[in-house]
Amino acid sequence: MDWVRSSAVGPQAFSAILADMHQRTQNYWYWTGCVSRQHLKGTAISAPFSRVHLNNQAMTVTQPTTAVAVYCASSLGSQKAYQNAAVSVGDALAKAGRTLVYGGGRKGLMGVVSGAAIEAGGKVIGVIPYAMVVSGGEQEQTAGQALSKAAIEALFDGQNRENEDTVVVGSMHERKLEMAKQSCGFITLPGGYGSFDELLEVTTWSQLGIHNKPTIVLNVLSFYEPLRQLIRNGVQAGFIKKENETLVIFVDGPPDHAEHESFDWGRAALDAMDSWKTVDRQVYYNWDKQRAPESTSVSP
């Protein structure tokens, strides 16, 4: 196999992944079936997520999903409310019977949200690039690994990962693609550059009609208020259509920030997702169109 799925993600499992992935990282395995990347001629990362292209023949993936991708940090953040929001999201997804799809990290809010989902009996899919696997997992971007480890261990037994599958991919781009393919919608917790990137890319894909899925932003302690204002500035300046302002749905929580630590962010996120309405687009692209394969014949 060219992508690896594993129900255990401890040190022994990572060693097994390393052995299995050695000399194989240039191949690409779709969750919908084993496909060598070298066979994907003309397939771009922007191809529609309901279809897989094999030798320029489209195969429709018909299995519906209720899984939700959660974007969040490999660091805990400075406020308890951020960590509690991650617990709330993981718990809510599990209790709703929805699979959590996330970046596969064990540190920071990624470790918290996945641990909470597992503790509540939920199914988890972690998607992680091979480069991070060989480095021992995704690292924190800020100081505080000891605090992160202690907080996560206090939340759940780190070896209790029977309900987690690990998907190893070749790059960060493939990670984003696979997470989007696996999910029916997106929830973004407070985070850094990686979370910003993931949020804005799937929003752009919605704007372009590559997919049509709800994007929910949890505005814990008004963390994402500058982003909301940036989007509004884009509308006012004529770079974003007014109707596309609602491609990103902000969940603000209680007006009193003192209540944000105990607020049920997970339930609020799922309520926002369930009440989401698609945005009518004025411009349509046919993302099933594929460039004709180049001829491989040799002229005499």
N, C-alpha and C positions, 0 to 999 in steps of 0.2 A: 504494500500500500504506500501511497505517496504522501498522504496526510495521515496523521496518527490520531486515533481516538483512544483515550485511556480513562478508566474509571478511578484510577488512583493517581495522585499528583505529588506524592512524597518524593524524597531523594531517590529511592529505588526505581520509582516509575520514571523519573526524569532520566536516569541512567539507561533504562530500557528504551526510552524515546530517542535518546542520543544514538544508541546502537542501531536502531531501526532506521533513523533518518540519515545516517551517514551515507554519503554518495548519492542520496536520493532527493535532495532539496530542490533540484531544478524541475521536478515534476509537480503536477498540480492535481490534487484530488478533490472533486466536488462532492459536497455532502450528499448530493443526489445520486452519486455513483462514481466509480473510479475512472478518471479520465486523465491521461497524460497531458501535461501542459503543451508539449510539443505538437499535439493534435489540434490545438485551439487556434488555428489560423484565422486572423481577422477579428478575433473576439476582443473587444475592448473592456476596460473595467466599467464603462458606462452601459454595458449591455443590460437589458431588463432583468430584474432579479427573479422573475417567474420562469425564466427560460435558460437553458444551458445549450450552448452551441457546440456540436461535435462535427468537426470537418465541414463546417458551414451548414450543417443540418440542425435545425432548432428542435429541441426536445422540451416540451412544456412540462413544468413541474406542477402537478395538480394537487399535491397534498396541502391542505390548508394548515395554517399554524396560528397559535395564539401566543407564541413566544414573544418576549419583549427584550429588546437590547437596552442595556443600561450603560451609559457612559459616565465614568467617574474617575477619581484620581488614584494614583498609586501611593499617595500620601494621605494622612488622616485629616489634615487641615487644623486650624488653630481653635476651632469652636466645637464644643460638644454637640451642638445642634446639627452639624454636618454629619457626624458619625451616627447620631440617632436617626437622622433622615435615611441614611443608608440601611440601617437595621429595619426601619419601617418599610422601605421599598422591597427588600429581600423577603421579608415576612409576608407582605401583602401579595406578592407574586406567587409565592408558594401556596398560600391559603386559597388563592383564586384558581389554582391549578394551571398556572402559566409558567412555562419554562423561562428561566433567566439566562439570557445570552450576554456575556460580558467579556472583558479583555483578558481573562485568564490569570490575572495577577493575584498573589496571596497577600500583598501588602496594602496598607492604606485603606481607602474606602472600597476598593475592589475586593479586598479580603473580607471586609465587614459585610458588604451586600451579599456576596456569595455565601459567606458563612451563615448569615441570617436565613437565607433561602433554604440552605441545607438543613439547618436546625429545625426549620418548620416543615420539613419533609418534602421540599420542592426539588425539582430537576434543574440542573445547572449545566450550561455549556460554556466552557472557557475557550476563547480563541486567542492564540498567542503566536507571535512570529518565532521562527526557529532560532534566530540570533539571540532572542531573550531566553529561550530554553537553555542554550549552551552556556549562558551566563548565570544560570541558576534562578531565572524568573525575572519579572519586571522589577526594577529597582525604584525606590523612592526618589523623588526629585528634590526633596528637602530633607534637612536633618530630622532625626526622630524615629529611626528604625526600631529602637528598643521600645519606645512608647507604642508604636504601631503594632509590634509583635505582641506586646503584653495585652493590648486592647483586644486584638483579634483572638488570642488564646483564651481570654476571659469570656469571649462570646461563644466560642464553639471549640470542639475538639478538632485540632488541625488534621487528624488522620481520618475523620469521619466524612469521607468524600465518595461514598459509594454511588451517590446520585449525581456526580459530576463527570461529564465527558470533557476531554481536552482535545482540541483540534489545533494542530501545529501547521502554520502556513509559512510561506516563503518571505513575506514582506509585510510592512505596515499597510500598504495599499490592499493587499489580499485580505488582511485582517478586517479592514473596514467593509470590504465587499462581502465577505462571508458573514459577518455579524448582521449586515443589512439583509442579506438573502434569508437568513434564518428567522427573521423577526417580522412581526406584523406592525410594530411601532417602536418608538424610542423614548426613553426617559433619560434626562440628563441631570445628574447631581452636580453640586459644586466641584470644580476641578480646575486644572491648568490648561496649558496649550493643547494637550492631546484631546481633552474633553471639548474644548472650543472647536478644534478642527473637525472632530467627528460630528458634532452638532451641526455645524454650518455646512458640512458636505452633504449630509443626508437631507438637510433643508433645501440645498441647491438642487439635489436630485428630484425632490418633490416639485420644485418650481419648474424644472425642465420636463417633468412627466416621466422620468426614468422609473420612478415608483410613486405610489400614492398612499402614504402612511402617516399617521399622526406623530408629531414631534413635541414632546412635553418637557418643559424646563421647570425644575423645582427651584424657586427663588428663595431659598433658605436664607434668612437674615438679610434679604434683599441683595444677595450676592450677585444675581444676574440683572440687577436694575440698570447698570451701564449698558448691557447688551440690548435691553429693551429700548433704551434711548437711542442707541446706535441704529437699530432697525428703523425707529421712527425718523431719525435724521436722514436715513437712506430714502425713505418715502418722501419726506419734505424736499429733499434735494433732487428728486426725480430719478433716482437709481433703482428704486424698488416700487413696484406697483402697489397701490393702496390695498388691494385685496390680498396681496401676498404677505402683508404684515401678519396675518393670522396663520401663516404656515408654521409659526412657532407659538405654542400655547404656553403661557406662563402661569404657574400655580404659585400664588403668593403666600398662602397660609394666613394665620391670624394677623390682624393689624399690630398687635402687641408682640414684639420680638421675644419677650420673655416666655411666650407660649410656644415658641418654635421648637424647643427641645422635646416637648411632649406631643407635638402635633403629629397626626397620622398622615405623613407625607405619601406613603405608599398607597393608601386608600384614595387620597385626593388625586394622585396621579392616574390611577386606574379609572376613577370617575371621569376625569378630563378626557382620557383616551376613549372611554365608552361613549361620551357625548360629542366627540370630534366630528366635524363635518368637512367634507372635502372642499377644496378651493377650486372654483371654476377657472380653467386656464383658457387664455385667448390664443395661445400659440401651441401647436402640437407638433411633436417630432415622432417619427416612426422608428423606435429604437430596436425594432426587429430587423431593420435593413442592415445588411452586411456587405462590405466591399467584396467584389468578386475576387476569388483567389488568384494570385499571380501564377502564370504558367511556369511549370517546372521543366518543360521540354527543352531540349538542346537543339539548336538549329544546326543542320549539317554544314 
